[in-house]
Amino acid sequence: MRSSNPVFSRRGFSRAGGYAGFNAQQQPQAGNPYASNPYAANPQAGNPYAQPSPYAGQQTQTPGQPYTAPQAPPSAGRMTMDDVVARTGMTLGLVVVTAAVAWLTGLSLGLALGAGLVAMVLGFVQAFKRKASPALILAYAAFEGLFLGALSNYVNQWVNGAAMQAVLGTMAVFTAVLVMYKTRIIRVTQRFYRFVMAAAIGFVLLMAVNLLFAAFGGGDGLGFRSGGLGILFGVVGIVLGALFLALDFKQVEDGIAYGAPKEEAWLSAFGLTLTLVWIYMEFLRLIAILQGDN
């Protein structure tokens, strides 16, 4: 199942190389009322998780015999919304627990940066694995929590209440995007997906260039992380995170519709955790800039 996060773009429900359900719509063929519906005439078409039909080779009912209803395909082992919610709760819960440990113990920024690097490496390892690894995902969550907890504690000492404001902002964005997605105010299409990915690539490249200028030239590089430009790019980062949330919701919806294996729920949890961490970090930085200048 393709994740909406850029590092997971190599995996996915793929039909002719497109994102799950985002392919350009095919024109119905004459005389075929099911041509535009991949689940109607041939539910296995384009579905990498489709199983052979349980009705294949079944003989027609003989007149006079009692009717026996055909058995529906088994649903055991398929991903459900409960699976996604449970695994996302476990992953985010571990982030919160380890963040609290780092906060309460006063973990140094040096150790926090080390934990952040470990989390990044674990994230990339999981990204390039063919299957979800719950142990790897939970390890990522643990180290990511240590990094966030120490960083939040540091920023909160500088700007009192910044961490709680960032948490509330992240929750507000999550709720707003979920409501807009469920009511179809936000419609995830192929064009939407391409726009978000192009914007994200451009954003990350600009941040990388700014980091290089800061590393070799000193200061804040090109100024993308402070002042007016910092505020602008902070808002852009939050908006991009919100758009990625919509892609994450689409990923979950498609996974359930396609009958993805149960273990794929871990990838959905991983993608949602990455996006929420992104949004939280952008909120934390934006609040630090806004209140730090007062």
C-alpha positions as CSV (number, residue, x, y, z in Angstrom):
1,M,0.0,0.0,0.0
2,R,1.5,3.3,-1.0
3,S,2.0,5.8,1.8
4,S,1.4,9.4,1.2
5,N,4.7,10.3,2.8
6,P,7.5,10.9,0.2
7,V,9.8,8.2,1.6
8,F,7.1,5.6,1.1
9,S,6.3,6.5,-2.5
10,R,7.9,3.3,-3.9
11,R,5.2,1.2,-2.3
12,G,1.6,1.2,-3.2
13,F,-1.6,0.1,-4.8
14,S,-0.4,0.6,-8.3
15,R,-2.2,0.5,-11.5
16,A,0.0,1.3,-14.4
17,G,2.4,3.0,-12.1
18,G,-0.2,5.4,-10.7
19,Y,-1.2,6.2,-7.1
20,A,-4.0,4.1,-5.7
21,G,-7.2,5.2,-7.2
22,F,-5.6,8.4,-8.7
23,N,-5.2,7.2,-12.3
24,A,-6.9,9.1,-15.0
25,Q,-10.4,7.7,-15.4
26,Q,-10.9,5.4,-18.3
27,Q,-13.8,5.9,-20.7
28,P,-16.5,3.2,-20.4
29,Q,-16.6,0.9,-23.4
30,A,-19.8,0.7,-25.4
31,G,-22.1,-2.0,-24.2
32,N,-20.1,-2.5,-20.9
33,P,-21.9,-0.7,-18.0
34,Y,-19.1,-1.8,-15.6
35,A,-16.1,-0.4,-17.5
36,S,-15.7,2.6,-15.2
37,N,-16.0,0.5,-12.0
38,P,-13.0,-1.7,-11.2
39,Y,-14.9,-3.5,-8.5
40,A,-18.1,-4.4,-10.5
41,A,-17.4,-6.6,-13.5
42,N,-13.9,-7.7,-12.4
43,P,-13.2,-7.0,-8.8
44,Q,-9.6,-8.3,-9.1
45,A,-8.6,-5.9,-11.8
46,G,-5.9,-3.5,-10.5
47,N,-6.2,-4.9,-7.0
48,P,-2.9,-6.4,-5.8
49,Y,-4.7,-8.0,-2.9
50,A,-7.5,-9.6,-4.8
51,Q,-8.0,-13.3,-4.1
52,P,-9.4,-15.9,-6.6
53,S,-13.2,-15.7,-6.7
54,P,-14.8,-18.2,-4.3
55,Y,-17.6,-18.6,-6.9
56,A,-15.2,-19.7,-9.8
57,G,-16.1,-23.1,-11.1
58,Q,-19.3,-23.3,-9.1
59,Q,-22.1,-25.3,-10.9
60,T,-25.5,-23.9,-11.5
61,Q,-28.2,-25.0,-9.0
62,T,-30.0,-28.1,-10.2
63,P,-33.8,-27.8,-10.3
64,G,-35.4,-29.6,-7.4
65,Q,-32.4,-29.4,-5.1
66,P,-32.5,-27.2,-2.0
67,Y,-30.9,-23.9,-2.5
68,T,-27.4,-23.4,-1.0
69,A,-26.1,-19.9,-0.8
70,P,-22.5,-19.5,-2.1
71,Q,-19.9,-18.8,0.6
72,A,-18.6,-15.3,0.7
73,P,-14.8,-14.8,0.6
74,P,-13.2,-14.9,4.0
75,S,-12.5,-11.5,5.5
76,A,-10.1,-12.7,8.2
77,G,-6.6,-11.3,7.9
78,R,-7.8,-8.1,6.1
79,M,-7.1,-4.6,7.3
80,T,-10.0,-2.8,9.0
81,M,-10.4,0.7,10.4
82,D,-10.1,-0.8,13.9
83,D,-6.7,-2.2,13.0
84,V,-5.5,1.2,11.8
85,V,-6.8,3.0,14.8
86,A,-5.3,0.5,17.2
87,R,-1.8,0.6,15.6
88,T,-1.8,4.3,15.2
89,G,-2.7,4.6,18.9
90,M,0.2,2.3,19.8
91,T,2.7,4.2,17.7
92,L,1.6,7.7,18.8
93,G,1.2,6.5,22.4
94,L,4.8,5.4,22.4
95,V,5.9,8.7,21.0
96,V,4.0,10.5,23.8
97,V,5.4,8.2,26.5
98,T,9.1,8.6,25.5
99,A,8.6,12.3,24.9
100,A,7.3,12.6,28.5
101,V,10.4,10.6,29.8
102,A,12.8,12.9,27.9
103,W,10.9,16.0,29.2
104,L,10.8,14.9,32.8
105,T,14.4,13.7,32.9
106,G,15.7,16.8,31.2
107,L,17.4,14.9,28.4
108,S,20.2,17.0,26.9
109,L,19.9,18.4,23.4
110,G,23.0,16.4,22.3
111,L,21.4,13.1,23.2
112,A,18.1,14.3,21.7
113,L,19.8,15.0,18.4
114,G,21.4,11.5,18.5
115,A,17.9,10.0,19.1
116,G,16.5,12.1,16.2
117,L,19.2,10.7,13.9
118,V,18.5,7.1,15.0
119,A,14.8,7.7,14.4
120,M,15.5,9.1,10.9
121,V,17.6,6.0,10.0
122,L,15.0,3.6,11.3
123,G,12.4,5.5,9.3
124,F,14.4,5.2,6.1
125,V,15.0,1.5,6.8
126,Q,11.3,0.8,7.2
127,A,10.6,2.9,4.1
128,F,12.7,0.6,1.9
129,K,11.4,-2.6,3.4
130,R,9.0,-4.7,1.3
131,K,6.8,-5.3,4.4
132,A,5.9,-3.5,7.5
133,S,8.0,-4.3,10.6
134,P,6.1,-3.5,13.8
135,A,9.3,-3.7,15.9
136,L,11.0,-1.2,13.6
137,I,8.1,1.2,13.5
138,L,7.8,1.1,17.3
139,A,11.5,1.6,17.7
140,Y,11.2,4.6,15.4
141,A,8.4,6.0,17.6
142,A,10.4,5.5,20.8
143,F,13.5,7.4,19.5
144,E,11.3,10.1,17.8
145,G,9.6,10.7,21.1
146,L,12.9,11.2,22.9
147,F,13.9,13.8,20.3
148,L,10.5,15.6,20.4
149,G,10.4,15.6,24.2
150,A,13.8,17.1,24.7
151,L,13.4,19.6,22.0
152,S,9.9,20.6,23.2
153,N,11.3,21.1,26.8
154,Y,14.0,23.3,25.4
155,V,11.7,25.5,23.4
156,N,9.2,25.6,26.2
157,Q,11.8,27.1,28.6
158,W,12.4,29.8,26.0
159,V,8.7,30.4,25.1
160,N,6.5,29.3,28.0
161,G,3.5,27.2,26.8
162,A,4.9,26.6,23.3
163,A,4.7,22.8,23.5
164,M,1.1,22.8,24.6
165,Q,0.1,25.3,21.9
166,A,1.9,23.1,19.3
167,V,0.0,20.0,20.5
168,L,-3.4,21.8,20.4
169,G,-2.6,23.2,16.9
170,T,-1.7,19.7,15.7
171,M,-4.9,18.3,17.0
172,A,-6.9,21.1,15.5
173,V,-5.4,20.5,12.0
174,F,-6.0,16.8,12.3
175,T,-9.6,17.2,13.2
176,A,-10.2,19.9,10.5
177,V,-8.7,17.8,7.8
178,L,-10.5,14.7,8.9
179,V,-13.9,16.5,8.8
180,M,-13.2,18.1,5.4
181,Y,-12.1,14.7,4.0
182,K,-15.1,12.9,5.3
183,T,-17.5,15.5,3.9
184,R,-15.6,15.5,0.6
185,I,-14.6,19.2,0.9
186,I,-11.1,17.9,0.2
187,R,-11.1,15.4,-2.7
188,V,-7.9,13.5,-3.2
189,T,-7.4,13.1,-7.0
190,Q,-4.4,12.4,-9.1
191,R,-3.9,16.1,-9.7
192,F,-4.1,16.7,-5.9
193,Y,-1.5,14.1,-5.3
194,R,0.9,15.4,-7.9
195,F,0.5,19.0,-6.6
196,V,1.2,18.0,-3.0
197,M,4.3,15.9,-3.9
198,A,5.7,18.6,-6.1
199,A,5.2,21.2,-3.4
200,A,6.7,18.9,-0.8
201,I,9.8,18.3,-2.9
202,G,10.3,22.0,-3.5
203,F,9.8,22.8,0.2
204,V,12.3,20.1,1.3
205,L,14.9,21.3,-1.3
206,L,14.6,24.9,-0.1
207,M,15.1,23.8,3.5
208,A,18.1,21.7,2.5
209,V,19.7,24.7,0.6
210,N,19.0,26.9,3.6
211,L,20.7,24.4,5.9
212,L,23.7,24.2,3.7
213,F,24.0,28.0,3.7
214,A,23.6,28.1,7.5
215,A,26.3,25.3,7.9
216,F,28.9,27.0,5.7
217,G,27.9,30.7,6.0
218,G,26.7,30.9,9.5
219,G,23.6,32.5,10.9
220,D,20.2,31.4,9.5
221,G,21.4,30.8,6.0
222,L,18.9,32.3,3.6
223,G,16.5,33.3,6.4
224,F,13.9,30.6,5.8
225,R,13.8,29.7,9.5
226,S,13.5,33.1,11.2
227,G,11.8,36.4,10.8
228,G,9.1,37.1,8.2
229,L,10.3,34.3,5.9
230,G,10.4,31.9,8.8
231,I,6.8,32.7,9.6
232,L,5.8,32.3,5.9
233,F,7.6,29.0,5.6
234,G,6.2,27.8,8.9
235,V,2.7,28.3,7.6
236,V,3.5,26.6,4.3
237,G,4.9,23.7,6.3
238,I,1.8,23.3,8.3
239,V,-0.4,23.5,5.2
240,L,1.7,20.9,3.5
241,G,1.3,18.6,6.6
242,A,-2.4,19.1,6.4
243,L,-2.4,18.1,2.7
244,F,-0.4,15.0,3.5
245,L,-3.0,14.1,6.2
246,A,-5.6,14.0,3.4
247,L,-3.3,11.6,1.4
248,D,-2.9,9.5,4.5
249,F,-6.7,9.2,5.0
250,K,-7.0,8.3,1.3
251,Q,-4.3,5.6,1.9
252,V,-6.3,4.1,4.7
253,E,-9.6,4.3,2.8
254,D,-8.0,2.6,-0.3
255,G,-6.4,-0.1,1.8
256,I,-9.6,-1.1,3.4
257,A,-11.5,-1.0,0.0
258,Y,-8.8,-3.1,-1.7
259,G,-8.8,-5.7,1.1
260,A,-5.2,-5.0,2.1
261,P,-3.5,-7.5,4.5
262,K,-4.0,-6.8,8.2
263,E,-0.3,-6.0,8.7
264,E,-0.5,-3.1,6.3
265,A,-2.3,-1.2,9.1
266,W,1.2,-0.7,10.5
267,L,2.2,1.3,7.4
268,S,-0.8,3.5,7.7
269,A,0.1,4.1,11.4
270,F,3.6,4.9,10.4
271,G,2.5,7.3,7.7
272,L,0.1,9.1,10.1
273,T,2.8,9.4,12.8
274,L,5.3,10.9,10.4
275,T,2.8,13.5,9.2
276,L,1.6,14.4,12.7
277,V,5.3,14.8,13.8
278,W,5.9,17.0,10.8
279,I,2.9,19.3,11.7
280,Y,3.9,19.4,15.4
281,M,7.4,20.4,14.6
282,E,6.3,23.2,12.2
283,F,3.8,24.5,14.8
284,L,6.6,24.4,17.5
285,R,9.0,26.4,15.3
286,L,6.3,28.9,14.2
287,I,5.2,29.5,17.8
288,A,8.8,30.0,18.8
289,I,9.4,32.6,16.1
290,L,6.1,34.5,16.8
291,Q,6.4,34.6,20.5
292,G,10.2,34.9,20.6
293,D,10.0,38.2,18.7
294,N,7.6,39.7,21.3
